[in-house]
């Protein structure tokens, strides 16, 4: 049975339709499914955390390749389906929780130890409406992960995979670069889903660094500076930082940039991560 027919069969069997409010679109392209698993380099030594498994299309392949798969699913309907579908798999577990509220660290450490696994990875087709919060939670929580391989909206993937200073740079670009190396590994047309979303997608792989790319006095200050700098992208960095009240007045902002040898007319997307780190340290010490 091909994946489209299989998906429609499961939807009919359980009388399921995709939930718009939960951003559900079911992947029906087997080439993409196997491409995701191959890109993540899933092996029997791996604990896989899958976020939003839906009907279990990706889950079914992960279960064959991984040591253990823990699915985190908010939709109770999907929990019932995959619990039934994979009930005979000894390496399957599903948790009916909001991934932004669950203790991923506890889940990872417990399963690595109990199953004698070497490393943990996140592999998922993420709900697009909360892509950025999920990815930032995975990174900021300092989880014991070796990589994150996820499908997201293509436009978002381009910002996530961009290098600081590139034309697609955004605040998220610098945050990702701080924690990981990133690359787009698969481009996915909207025809690979039912129902087909309005946008195309891409699979991005984040390989986590053992330590952040730059050292700063205070990490929250770095992320605050980056966020403020990009809130008014069309303005110069000096104006953005002043409007964001990063220092008490514009003269102080210009004095800081001059001391750091940063062009007063530069815009945020042209800075390096190292320059943002210098600004954050200056602000913290002021």
C-alpha positions, 0 to 999 in steps of 0.5 A, spaced: 500 500 500 502 506 498 503 512 503 497 516 500 492 510 500 495 508 507 494 515 510 487 515 507 485 508 510 488 510 517 484 517 516 477 513 514 478 507 519 479 512 525 474 518 522 480 523 522 481 529 519 487 534 520 486 539 525 487 546 522 488 549 529 494 544 531 497 545 524 496 538 521 498 536 514 499 529 513 506 527 510 504 522 504 511 522 500 515 516 502 521 518 499 521 524 504 520 520 510 526 515 508 530 522 507 529 525 513 531 518 517 537 518 513 539 525 514 538 524 521 543 518 521 538 514 525 541 507 528 540 502 534 544 506 538 539 512 538 534 515 542 529 519 538 524 524 540 519 525 535 514 531 536 507 531 533 507 524 530 500 525 527 498 518 524 505 515 525 508 516 518 515 518 520 514 514 527 513 507 523 520 508 519 524 510 526 521 504 530 525 500 525 531 504 525 532 506 532 533 503 539 527 507 542 522 512 539 519 517 544 513 521 541 510 527 544 503 528 541 498 534 544 492 531 540 489 525 544 486 523 537 493 521 534 495 518 541 490 513 540 491 512 533 499 511 534 498 507 541 493 502 537 498 502 531 504 501 534 502 497 540 506 491 539 513 495 538 517 494 545 521 500 543 515 505 542 512 510 547 508 516 547 506 521 551 500 526 551 503 532 553 505 539 550 512 539 548 513 546 550 511 544 557 514 537 558 520 536 561 524 533 555 531 533 560 528 528 564 525 524 558 531 523 555 536 522 561 531 516 563 531 513 556 538 513 555 540 510 561 534 505 561 535 503 554 543 503 554 543 508 548 549 512 546 545 519 544 539 522 543 536 526 537 530 530 535 527 527 529 520 530 527 515 534 522 514 540 526 507 544 527 509 550 523 505 555 527 510 554 533 516 552 530 521 557 532 518 556 540 520 549 539 526 549 536 529 555 541 526 550 547 530 544 545 536 549 544 536 553 550 534 548 555 541 545 554 538 538 552 543 532 551 542 532 544 547 530 538 542 533 533 535 536 531 532 534 524 526 537 523 521 539 517 519 546 517 516 551 512 521 553 507 522 560 508 523 559 516 528 553 514 532 558 510 533 563 516 535 557 520 540 555 515 543 562 513 549 564 516 550 570 520 550 576 515 547 572 509 541 575 505 536 571 509 539 573 516 534 574 522 534 574 529 533 566 529 539 565 524 544 568 530 540 564 535 541 558 531 548 559 530 550 560 537 548 553 539 549 549 532 551 548 525 545 548 520 544 546 513 538 544 509 538 537 507 531 536 503 526 541 500 519 538 500 513 541 495 507 542 498 504 536 494 507 531 499 502 532 504 494 531 505 491 536 505 496 540 501 499 546 505 499 553 502 507 553 503 513 549 501 517 545 506 524 543 507 528 539 512 533 542 516 539 539 520 542 542 526 548 539 529 549 541 536 556 544 538 559 542 544 559 549 547 556 555 544 560 558 538 562 565 542 563 566 550 559 571 553 558 574 560 550 573 560 547 569 555 540 572 556 543 579 554 546 577 548 539 574 546 535 581 548 540 585 544 539 580 538 532 581 538 532 588 539 537 589 533 532 585 529 525 588 531 526 594 526 530 591 520 530 597 516 533 602 521 541 602 522 543 598 528 544 604 532 537 607 531 534 600 533 538 599 539 537 606 541 529 605 540 530 598 544 532 602 550 539 598 550 542 604 553 540 610 556 541 615 550 543 615 543 550 618 544 551 612 549 549 607 543 554 611 538 559 611 543 559 604 544 559 602 537 565 606 536 569 603 541 567 596 538 569 599 531 562 597 529 560 602 523 554 607 526 550 606 519 551 598 519 544 594 519 543 588 524 543 583 519 550 585 517 553 584 524 557 577 525 555 573 532 562 575 535 560 583 534 553 581 537 557 578 543 561 584 544 555 589 544 552 584 549 558 584 554 559 592 553 551 592 555 552 588 561 558 591 564 555 598 563 
